[in-house]
Amino acid sequence: MKLVQEQTKEVLRVIKNKLSVHAKIRCQQRGMRNDVIDSILANADSFRCRGRGIEANWISEAGLKKMGPYTPEGASTDRCRNVVVLVSSEDRIVTAGRFENTRRWRKSV
């Protein structure tokens, strides 16, 4: 159990270093915890190029159903639903948001 806690702390430390200032502010405003961001990045099965080297990552509904109530990282799949993480070409997290209607948002490009 202690080993899992140490690994989780290490992953969260890495994520905090990758978050841009804008992403830190937006995640706090939108109530997105680091374990949710980590789960999205580790298990994303849907990707979309958003321009200027930015890529949108999210977990599809089918992917969330396969995982069950929790992701392998321990985050609740309910909290991961409709969360999109935007990552730059330098592997920095630009921002994250919740999109209720991802179909319309994905078709906009």
Backbone torsions as a table, in degrees:
resi	resn	phi	psi	omega
1	MET	NA	-40.2	-179.1
2	LYS	-66.2	-36.7	178.5
3	LEU	-63.0	-40.9	178.5
4	VAL	-63.9	-41.4	179.0
5	GLN	-64.1	-40.6	178.9
6	GLU	-66.2	-40.7	177.6
7	GLN	-64.4	-40.4	178.6
8	THR	-62.8	-43.4	178.5
9	LYS	-61.9	-39.8	179.2
10	GLU	-64.8	-43.3	178.6
11	VAL	-62.8	-43.5	179.7
12	LEU	-64.8	-34.7	177.7
13	ARG	-65.1	-40.9	178.4
14	VAL	-65.1	-42.9	-179.7
15	ILE	-63.4	-43.2	-180.0
16	LYS	-60.0	-35.5	179.2
17	ASN	-71.9	-25.2	-178.5
18	LYS	-88.0	-16.3	-178.3
19	LEU	-74.2	132.1	172.3
20	SER	-74.6	167.2	178.4
21	VAL	-59.9	-42.8	179.1
22	HIS	-60.8	-43.6	-179.3
23	ALA	-64.1	-40.4	178.3
24	LYS	-60.1	-44.6	-179.6
25	ILE	-64.5	-47.9	-177.1
26	ARG	-65.5	-40.2	179.0
27	CYS	-63.6	-39.5	178.2
28	GLN	-67.2	-43.0	179.5
29	GLN	-63.2	-37.0	-174.9
30	ARG	-94.2	2.5	175.7
31	GLY	69.0	35.8	179.4
32	MET	-100.3	119.2	-179.7
33	ARG	-82.1	161.3	-178.5
34	ASN	-63.8	-32.3	179.9
35	ASP	-67.5	-29.7	176.8
36	VAL	-70.0	-44.8	178.3
37	ILE	-60.9	-43.9	178.6
38	ASP	-61.0	-43.4	-179.9
39	SER	-63.9	-40.5	178.9
40	ILE	-62.7	-46.8	-177.7
41	LEU	-67.2	-35.9	-177.6
42	ALA	-77.7	-31.4	-172.0
43	ASN	-117.9	10.3	-177.6
44	ALA	-59.3	128.9	177.2
45	ASP	-117.2	2.7	177.8
46	SER	-130.0	132.3	-177.6
47	PHE	-135.3	149.3	176.0
48	ARG	-150.4	131.3	176.3
49	CYS	-74.9	128.4	-177.7
50	ARG	-107.4	2.0	178.5
51	GLY	99.9	155.9	179.2
52	ARG	55.1	33.7	177.6
53	GLY	78.5	11.6	-179.4
54	ILE	-97.8	134.4	178.8
55	GLU	-121.7	133.2	176.8
56	ALA	-92.4	133.7	-179.8
57	ASN	-125.4	136.0	174.9
58	TRP	-156.1	166.4	177.6
59	ILE	-102.4	127.8	-179.3
60	SER	-70.4	164.4	177.7
61	GLU	-60.2	-39.6	179.0
62	ALA	-63.9	-40.5	178.4
63	GLY	-64.3	-39.3	178.6
64	LEU	-67.0	-38.1	179.3
65	LYS	-65.5	-37.5	179.4
66	LYS	-64.9	-32.8	-177.3
67	MET	-73.7	-27.8	-176.3
68	GLY	89.9	-151.9	-174.9
69	PRO	-74.7	-22.0	-178.0
70	TYR	-133.6	149.3	174.4
71	THR	-78.2	165.7	176.9
72	PRO	-59.0	-24.6	179.0
73	GLU	-82.9	-7.3	176.2
74	GLY	99.8	1.6	179.0
75	ALA	-83.0	147.8	177.8
76	SER	-69.0	133.8	179.6
77	THR	-68.0	-23.6	175.3
78	ASP	-63.9	-37.1	178.8
79	ARG	-73.9	-22.3	-179.8
80	CYS	-87.0	-11.5	-177.8
81	ARG	-67.2	131.5	177.6
82	ASN	64.3	20.1	176.7
83	VAL	-96.5	129.4	178.4
84	VAL	-119.3	131.0	178.5
85	VAL	-112.1	125.5	178.6
86	LEU	-98.0	125.4	-175.4
87	VAL	-121.2	136.5	179.7
88	SER	-82.6	171.9	-180.0
89	SER	-67.7	-18.3	176.8
90	GLU	-89.7	12.9	-179.6
91	ASP	63.3	31.5	171.8
92	ARG	-102.5	141.5	179.3
93	ILE	-79.6	116.9	-177.6
94	VAL	-80.0	-50.3	178.0
95	THR	-164.7	172.5	176.7
96	ALA	-143.4	147.5	-179.3
97	GLY	-153.4	167.1	175.6
98	ARG	-106.5	128.2	-179.3
99	PHE	-124.1	110.7	-177.8
100	GLU	-67.7	-40.0	-178.5
101	ASN	-112.2	78.6	-176.3
102	THR	-70.5	-24.2	179.9
103	ARG	-62.0	-47.9	179.3
104	ARG	-65.1	-41.4	-178.7
105	TRP	-64.1	-39.8	-179.3
106	ARG	-69.2	-32.6	-177.4
107	LYS	-79.2	-9.9	-173.4
108	SER	-71.3	-10.6	179.9
109	VAL	-99.9	NA	NA
